[in-house]
Amino acid sequence: MTIRNKYSLIGITALLICFAVIFFSRHTQERRIYIHAEAVQTVYGWGYNILADEKVYIKQEFMPAVPGKQGFSSADDALRVGNLVVKKLSTDLPPAITIGDLDSLGIIRK
């Protein structure tokens, strides 16, 4: 093997290693989004906002799954439901809230 062939082989190997490092580091650096709930006072009572990186992602001014526009009776109730929505979103479930969810949290009784 000539000296020129050795340097070519070393150069190609170095380039392949660089491409591999760039490719794998790009896939392991996932962008994390901070999602959280906050209770908000509304004209209906209490509601909640779901924020993703401090931007409003979901604005819920009244109780979901309940006919009409009834607000939550307290900030704590709104926040418990908002935290359930965050939990659902973080486990790749739809953020829909059902009457059963509200019942299990003690918000309303069936």
C-alpha positions as CSV (number, residue, x, y, z in Angstrom):
1,M,0.0,0.0,0.0
2,T,1.4,3.4,-1.0
3,I,1.6,6.4,1.3
4,R,-1.0,8.2,-0.8
5,N,-3.4,5.2,-0.4
6,K,-2.8,5.2,3.4
7,Y,-3.6,8.9,3.7
8,S,-6.7,8.5,1.5
9,L,-7.9,5.6,3.7
10,I,-7.3,7.6,6.9
11,G,-9.1,10.6,5.4
12,I,-12.2,8.6,4.3
13,T,-12.3,6.8,7.7
14,A,-12.2,10.2,9.5
15,L,-15.0,11.5,7.4
16,L,-17.1,8.5,8.1
17,I,-16.6,8.8,11.8
18,C,-17.5,12.5,11.7
19,F,-20.7,11.8,9.7
20,A,-21.6,9.0,12.2
21,V,-21.1,11.3,15.2
22,I,-23.1,14.1,13.7
23,F,-25.9,11.7,12.6
24,F,-26.3,10.0,16.0
25,S,-25.9,13.2,18.1
26,R,-28.7,14.8,16.1
27,H,-31.1,12.0,16.9
28,T,-30.3,11.9,20.6
29,Q,-30.8,15.6,21.2
30,E,-34.6,15.7,21.4
31,R,-36.1,19.1,22.2
32,R,-38.0,18.9,25.5
33,I,-41.1,20.9,25.9
34,Y,-42.2,22.0,29.4
35,I,-46.0,21.5,29.7
36,H,-47.9,22.6,32.8
37,A,-51.3,23.7,33.9
38,E,-52.4,26.9,35.6
39,A,-55.8,27.9,37.1
40,V,-57.4,31.0,35.7
41,Q,-60.4,33.1,36.9
42,T,-63.0,33.3,34.1
43,V,-66.5,34.8,33.8
44,Y,-67.9,31.3,34.4
45,G,-65.9,30.7,37.6
46,W,-62.5,28.9,37.3
47,G,-60.9,27.4,34.3
48,Y,-57.4,26.3,33.3
49,N,-54.8,26.9,30.7
50,I,-52.3,24.3,29.5
51,L,-49.0,26.0,28.6
52,A,-46.3,24.5,26.4
53,D,-43.0,26.5,26.8
54,E,-45.0,29.3,28.4
55,K,-47.4,29.7,25.5
56,V,-51.1,28.9,25.9
57,Y,-51.7,25.5,24.2
58,I,-55.2,24.8,25.6
59,K,-57.5,27.5,27.1
60,Q,-60.4,25.9,29.0
61,E,-62.7,28.5,30.5
62,F,-65.3,26.1,31.8
63,M,-65.7,22.4,32.8
64,P,-65.3,20.1,29.9
65,A,-67.8,17.2,29.3
66,V,-70.5,19.1,31.3
67,P,-73.5,20.6,29.4
68,G,-73.5,24.4,29.3
69,K,-70.8,26.6,30.4
70,Q,-70.2,25.9,34.1
71,G,-66.9,27.0,35.5
72,F,-65.1,25.1,38.2
73,S,-66.0,26.1,41.7
74,S,-62.4,26.5,42.8
75,A,-58.9,27.1,41.5
76,D,-57.9,23.7,43.0
77,D,-60.6,21.8,41.1
78,A,-59.6,23.5,37.8
79,L,-55.9,22.8,38.5
80,R,-56.6,19.1,39.2
81,V,-58.3,18.7,35.9
82,G,-55.6,20.7,34.1
83,N,-52.9,18.4,35.6
84,L,-54.8,15.4,34.4
85,V,-54.8,16.9,30.9
86,V,-51.0,17.5,31.2
87,K,-50.6,13.8,32.3
88,K,-52.6,12.6,29.3
89,L,-50.6,14.8,26.9
90,S,-47.3,13.6,28.4
91,T,-48.2,9.9,27.8
92,D,-49.4,10.6,24.3
93,L,-53.1,10.2,25.1
94,P,-55.8,12.5,23.8
95,P,-56.4,15.4,26.2
96,A,-60.1,14.8,26.3
97,I,-61.8,14.9,29.7
98,T,-64.9,12.8,30.4
99,I,-67.6,12.8,33.0
100,G,-65.9,9.8,34.5
101,D,-62.6,11.7,34.8
102,L,-64.4,14.5,36.6
103,D,-66.1,12.0,38.9
104,S,-62.9,10.2,39.7
105,L,-61.3,13.5,40.7
106,G,-64.3,14.3,43.0
107,I,-65.3,17.4,40.9
108,I,-68.8,16.2,40.1
109,R,-70.9,13.1,40.9
110,K,-72.6,11.1,38.2
